[in-house]
Amino acid sequence: METRRLFLQKASLSAMALAVPALTPLSAMTNSMNTPAKDSKTLRVAIMGLGSYGTRVAEAIQDCERVKLVGVISGTPSKIEDWKSNYNIPAKNCYNYDNFDAIKDNPDIDAVYVITPNALHKDQVIRVAKAGKHAICEKPMATSAEDGQAMVDACKAAGVHLLIGYRMHFEPNTLEVIRMRKDGELGDVRFFQGLCGFEIGNPNQWRMDRALSGGGAMMDIGIYAINGARYMIGDEPIWVTAQEVKTNPEKFKEGLDETITFQLGFPNGVIASCLSTYNMNNLDRFFLNGSKGWVEMQPSTGYGPIKGQTHKGPLNEPIVTHQTVQMDEMAAIIFDGKNPEVPVNGEEGVKDMKIIDAIFRAVETGGKVPLNLG
Ligand code: NDP
């Protein structure tokens, strides 16, 4: 099973490498102090935030060809001890939230992967950038477009990459749908539907604390429908309308959205109709309709396996561990200047944040909010 998984990952990576030509390395804009040694082809990563997703990423990195987990940043000393022994991490590469600026003096770490609650990402990424390390940041990159832009600006000023953990941008079935659309197999794309949600449990977790989450379902899971609408349709929306429903206002307090339906208008009359919710399980479905064909994916953004049907038959691309492929591809972006089929840079994250800002405004005003994503 393990061997098959590895084989499929490698096969898919080679296929992607063939399909996507390498472009000029970003190192052209990085100063020599911040650029990892040219001969170092392995991306040496420290994970910040050793929670549930951080653990999943750490496990996935074990199967990477070009990425090594070499450090941790955590507020929980017992987790640091566990990770040191589980992943053979040296004590000199372990930090907490107070002292991690000192990572700037650690030549054995190239990048920090920030996997903490949403509202902490901005300051943490900016500190990583100031320490001269590349930043990989989980979604949502921030809790507003303004904060996201500040992160982009800080990374640019420091000459380091900022990459967002959009794992679906490297998932083979998703890439096959994008290929079909680009090759005209769907004809003119006219409609996308994205349904994303799950029933949230414990009301005391950080996801239900606006100060840490920046919002409810939209920041956490609705963002997959927003991002998906953009990469499935292959264009940027120009307006948004949205409606909110709360069945449990006691649990979902002011500023914590439970369920929002929203519509995105794209150029040429193309529309997306989406649902983001913390009140329904098994909601993970994309549908794309064009003048010549269609695609249906369910699950569409979960950890997989991603499954789908098209007018031509089932989607049958390799099953991969999303985070393994993502991390190897991110090493190629950072070291080889590889240009991924769908961007994962900070600017891509800011676009989603602008849409989320506009969705909240549309809920508030009840009107159509124009978007200009440039
Ligand atoms: P968890 O609660 O499981 O882990 C978050 C970790 O962040 C904690 O374990 C803790 O680690 C650290 N942390 C630092 N400060 C705080 C604080 N004030 N409160 C709580 N935790 C804190 O969350 P997840 O791992 O599920 O989510 C983390 C991020 O990853 C989020 O931005 C989320 O949106 C994203 N995510 C992305 C997924 C994807 O598929 N791309 C899937 C799931 C999550 P420590 O004790 O080491 O300091």
Residues whose N, C-alpha, C, O or C-beta is under 5 A from the ligand:
A	BS01	NDP	G49 L50 G51 S52 Y53 G54 I73 S74 G75 T76 K79 I115 T116 P117 N118 E138 K139 P140 G165 W206
